[in-house]
């Protein structure tokens, strides 16, 4: 992750100045119709350079585990304050939406859900949407596979274990995980070679790696109204795509 890549980050108070515009804003202004992109929240360059948007379902869960007790807000009011700095207009309502949908009850877990959406998942889909709206193509995927089990879930960077064939390091060298690895590496190979990973450009649906559906709605359709700045209000359990999309 590059610090400049996270527009309106809840953690940005002590960071250096950000780039003058977000990747999504730059993509909307510069993307030509013939520049494919697989958009990613990490993108610091914009089309015509290809970039792949992607995210994992449980982006912040690993960071929450590594930080331990230090990750827990002092109280719910402290979490509300952080969420307001991120642009959320009604933090209490947002948390009420997270609790039943994610099963999170501890403040640290609720914070992890929110930050995963605010810093990673929503910027990735926003970038893909902007590139498509500007006449380009963007291919988005959501990582759902859990090589280390449900405690860590589909944590930040988990797809690298598959792309670089490091599943044995996680004790996940099983036929099921290897099948996900093969599909993911084939998609990256085809995108690098031909500009097409094998599924339809982003249209509100994303390719899923892991889980039970090939395509999922990302962001999900069932969620409360978005707060200011388009930061999401609920981390979904991946939902089936709302319209047919081509899959590998």
Backbone torsions as a table, in degrees:
resi	resn	phi	psi	omega
1	UNK	NA	137.0	173.2
2	UNK	-105.8	139.3	-175.5
3	UNK	-59.7	-35.9	-176.8
4	UNK	-69.3	-13.7	-174.1
5	UNK	-81.5	-10.7	-171.2
6	UNK	-107.0	91.3	178.0
7	UNK	-67.3	136.7	177.6
8	UNK	55.8	40.8	-179.3
9	UNK	-68.5	137.6	175.8
10	UNK	-64.0	-15.9	-177.0
11	UNK	-104.2	12.8	-167.0
12	UNK	-88.2	1.9	-174.2
13	UNK	-59.3	-34.3	-177.2
14	UNK	-103.4	9.8	-177.7
15	UNK	-86.9	160.6	174.1
16	UNK	-64.8	169.2	179.4
17	UNK	-57.5	141.9	179.1
18	UNK	-82.5	167.6	174.2
19	UNK	-62.2	154.1	-172.4
20	UNK	-63.5	-23.9	177.3
21	UNK	-141.7	155.9	-180.0
22	UNK	-75.3	160.4	175.4
23	UNK	-55.9	-37.6	-179.9
24	UNK	-64.6	-41.3	178.5
25	UNK	-64.1	-43.7	178.9
26	UNK	-64.5	-39.5	179.2
27	UNK	-62.7	-42.1	-179.5
28	UNK	-63.2	-30.1	-176.5
29	UNK	-87.1	-22.7	-169.0
30	UNK	-126.1	-8.7	-171.1
31	UNK	-72.9	119.3	174.2
32	UNK	-80.9	157.7	-174.7
33	UNK	-64.3	-25.2	-174.8
34	UNK	-98.9	15.0	-180.0
35	UNK	-104.3	102.5	179.4
36	UNK	-71.8	150.1	176.3
37	UNK	-142.3	137.8	168.7
38	UNK	-107.3	91.9	-164.1
39	UNK	-69.4	149.8	-179.5
40	UNK	-140.9	145.2	178.4
41	UNK	-61.6	-18.8	-178.1
42	UNK	-83.6	-4.9	-172.8
43	UNK	-62.7	127.5	174.0
44	UNK	-112.7	-6.7	172.3
45	UNK	-117.1	156.2	-176.3
46	UNK	-118.9	166.3	179.3
47	UNK	-49.3	146.8	19.6
48	UNK	-82.1	3.4	177.6
49	UNK	-74.0	127.6	-179.7
50	UNK	-63.5	144.2	174.2
51	UNK	-151.0	141.8	-172.5
52	UNK	-105.8	101.8	-178.9
53	UNK	-64.6	135.2	177.8
54	UNK	-151.9	165.4	175.9
55	UNK	-159.3	167.5	171.4
56	UNK	-114.0	154.2	-174.6
57	UNK	-65.0	-36.2	-172.9
58	UNK	-117.9	55.6	-170.5
59	UNK	-51.4	-46.0	-169.6
60	UNK	-95.5	1.8	-174.6
61	UNK	-65.4	-38.0	177.9
62	UNK	-64.5	-44.3	179.8
63	UNK	-62.6	-37.3	178.0
64	UNK	-63.1	-41.5	179.7
65	UNK	-68.5	-40.8	-178.8
66	UNK	-66.1	-37.1	-177.0
67	UNK	-78.4	-22.4	179.2
68	UNK	62.9	-138.8	-176.5
69	UNK	-63.4	-25.3	-178.6
70	UNK	-65.9	-18.6	-178.7
71	UNK	-80.6	-18.8	-175.4
72	UNK	-76.2	128.1	175.7
73	UNK	-60.9	153.7	179.8
74	UNK	-58.3	-38.9	176.7
75	UNK	-163.6	179.9	-177.1
76	UNK	-66.1	-30.9	178.8
77	UNK	-65.4	-35.8	177.2
78	UNK	-65.2	-38.8	177.1
79	UNK	-66.7	-40.5	176.2
80	UNK	-57.4	-43.0	-178.1
81	UNK	-62.9	-41.8	178.5
82	UNK	-64.1	-40.3	-179.8
83	UNK	-66.8	-36.2	176.5
84	UNK	-65.9	-38.6	177.5
85	UNK	-62.0	-27.8	178.3
86	UNK	-80.7	-8.1	178.4
87	UNK	109.5	1.8	-179.9
88	UNK	-75.6	127.3	-176.6
89	UNK	-87.3	-24.1	-178.1
90	UNK	-136.6	76.5	-176.1
91	UNK	-59.6	-39.0	-178.0
92	UNK	-61.5	-43.6	178.8
93	UNK	-64.9	-42.0	179.4
94	UNK	-58.6	-46.0	-180.0
95	UNK	-65.0	-35.6	176.7
96	UNK	-63.0	-29.5	176.6
97	UNK	-77.3	-36.7	-179.9
98	UNK	-65.4	-42.7	-169.7
99	UNK	-55.6	-54.8	-178.8
100	UNK	-71.3	-27.3	-174.7
101	UNK	-84.2	-26.0	-178.1
102	UNK	-108.9	-17.7	-175.1
103	UNK	79.2	2.4	-179.6
104	UNK	-76.9	135.4	176.6
105	UNK	-125.2	-35.1	178.5
106	UNK	-70.2	145.0	-179.4
107	UNK	-60.3	-37.8	-179.9
108	UNK	-63.4	-39.7	179.4
109	UNK	-69.7	-39.2	177.2
110	UNK	-63.9	-40.1	178.0
111	UNK	-63.4	-41.3	179.4
112	UNK	-62.6	-41.2	178.3
113	UNK	-61.4	-46.8	-177.9
114	UNK	-64.3	-47.6	-177.2
115	UNK	-65.6	-35.4	176.5
116	UNK	-59.7	-40.4	177.0
117	UNK	-70.4	-48.2	-171.3
118	UNK	-68.9	-35.6	-173.2
119	UNK	-96.8	-31.7	-173.3
120	UNK	-113.7	-60.2	-166.6
121	UNK	-69.8	-48.3	-179.4
122	UNK	-66.4	-43.2	176.1
123	UNK	-58.5	-35.9	-179.7
124	UNK	-65.4	-45.3	179.5
125	UNK	-72.0	-32.1	177.7
126	UNK	-64.0	-40.8	178.3
127	UNK	-65.1	-44.1	178.9
128	UNK	-62.0	-43.6	-179.0
129	UNK	-63.1	-41.5	-179.0
130	UNK	-65.4	-40.6	-179.1
131	UNK	-66.1	-41.0	178.0
132	UNK	-66.0	-42.6	-179.3
133	UNK	-62.5	-27.8	179.9
134	UNK	-84.2	1.1	178.0
135	UNK	101.1	1.8	178.6
136	UNK	-93.6	-172.2	176.5
137	UNK	-121.1	137.5	177.1
138	UNK	-135.7	139.1	-180.0
139	UNK	-118.7	121.3	-175.8
140	UNK	-113.4	143.3	170.8
141	UNK	-136.0	155.0	179.6
142	UNK	-120.8	125.7	-179.1
143	UNK	-89.0	124.3	-178.6
144	UNK	-117.6	-15.0	-175.1
145	UNK	-67.1	149.0	-173.7
146	UNK	-123.5	79.2	-175.9
147	UNK	-66.1	-24.2	-179.7
148	UNK	-105.2	11.4	177.8
149	UNK	93.3	176.2	-173.9
150	UNK	-69.8	-19.6	-179.3
151	UNK	-63.1	-45.3	176.4
152	UNK	-92.4	-23.1	177.5
153	UNK	62.2	-147.8	176.1
154	UNK	-92.4	80.5	-170.6
155	UNK	-81.4	170.5	-177.8
156	UNK	-57.4	129.1	177.4
157	UNK	79.4	6.1	-175.4
158	UNK	-62.3	-27.7	-178.7
159	UNK	-65.5	-20.2	178.8
160	UNK	-66.5	-29.2	176.0
161	UNK	-61.7	-29.8	-178.9
162	UNK	-86.3	-46.9	-176.6
163	UNK	-62.0	-38.0	-177.9
164	UNK	-100.7	15.2	173.8
165	UNK	55.5	50.4	-178.8
166	UNK	-114.4	22.3	179.8
167	UNK	-57.4	-34.4	178.0
168	UNK	-59.3	-29.6	179.0
169	UNK	-63.9	-27.2	-179.7
170	UNK	-97.4	5.3	-176.7
171	UNK	66.2	30.1	-173.7
172	UNK	-121.5	29.2	-178.2
173	UNK	-84.1	68.6	-177.9
174	UNK	-114.8	161.7	179.2
175	UNK	-57.2	-37.7	-178.8
176	UNK	-65.1	-47.1	-179.9
177	UNK	-70.2	-34.7	177.5
178	UNK	-66.0	-32.6	176.8
179	UNK	-64.6	-40.5	175.6
180	UNK	-64.1	-43.1	177.5
181	UNK	-55.6	-46.9	-176.9
182	UNK	-63.9	-40.2	179.4
183	UNK	-67.7	-40.8	-177.8
184	UNK	-68.8	-46.0	-179.3
185	UNK	-66.5	-33.6	176.5
186	UNK	-64.9	-38.4	178.8
187	UNK	-65.0	-44.9	178.0
188	UNK	-62.7	-41.6	179.6
189	UNK	-61.7	-46.7	-177.7
190	UNK	-68.0	-35.9	178.0
191	UNK	-66.6	-42.3	179.5
192	UNK	-64.7	-37.2	-175.7
193	UNK	-83.6	-36.3	-170.5
194	UNK	-128.3	-4.5	-177.7
195	UNK	75.9	16.5	-178.3
196	UNK	-143.5	111.4	-177.9
197	UNK	-78.5	-8.3	176.7
198	UNK	110.9	9.0	173.6
199	UNK	-137.9	169.8	-173.8
200	UNK	-67.9	148.7	174.1
201	UNK	-56.4	157.8	-174.8
202	UNK	-58.0	128.4	178.0
203	UNK	-139.3	25.5	-172.2
204	UNK	100.3	-12.0	174.8
205	UNK	-112.8	146.8	-177.4
206	UNK	-129.3	151.7	174.4
207	UNK	-71.1	134.5	178.3
208	UNK	-106.4	135.3	173.1
209	UNK	-115.3	110.2	-169.0
210	UNK	101.0	171.9	-178.9
211	UNK	78.9	-167.0	-173.0
212	UNK	-108.5	-8.7	-178.7
213	UNK	-119.1	141.7	177.1
214	UNK	-70.8	-34.9	-179.5
215	UNK	-125.1	141.5	178.9
216	UNK	-132.9	155.6	174.1
217	UNK	-76.2	127.3	-178.9
218	UNK	-145.5	112.0	-2.2
219	UNK	-67.5	162.3	-177.4
220	UNK	-70.0	157.0	179.8
221	UNK	-74.5	-36.8	-176.6
222	UNK	-85.8	102.3	179.8
223	UNK	-164.2	159.2	176.3
224	UNK	-73.8	171.8	178.6
225	UNK	-58.0	142.2	-178.6
226	UNK	-72.3	141.6	174.4
227	UNK	-74.9	-175.5	-179.2
228	UNK	-55.4	147.9	175.6
229	UNK	71.0	8.7	174.2
230	UNK	72.8	17.9	176.7
231	UNK	-72.7	135.6	-171.6
232	UNK	-71.2	161.4	-177.8
233	UNK	-116.1	-2.6	177.4
234	UNK	-154.4	132.9	172.1
235	UNK	-86.1	123.3	-174.4
236	UNK	-84.7	157.5	153.3
237	UNK	-83.2	128.1	-168.4
238	UNK	-51.4	132.4	-178.4
239	UNK	-106.7	149.6	177.3
240	UNK	-59.5	151.1	179.6
241	UNK	-60.3	149.9	-176.7
242	UNK	-87.8	-9.6	179.0
243	UNK	-149.3	155.9	-178.6
244	UNK	-61.6	138.8	175.6
245	UNK	-138.2	150.1	-179.4
246	UNK	-73.5	134.2	178.5
247	UNK	-122.6	160.4	-179.1
248	UNK	-59.3	NA	NA
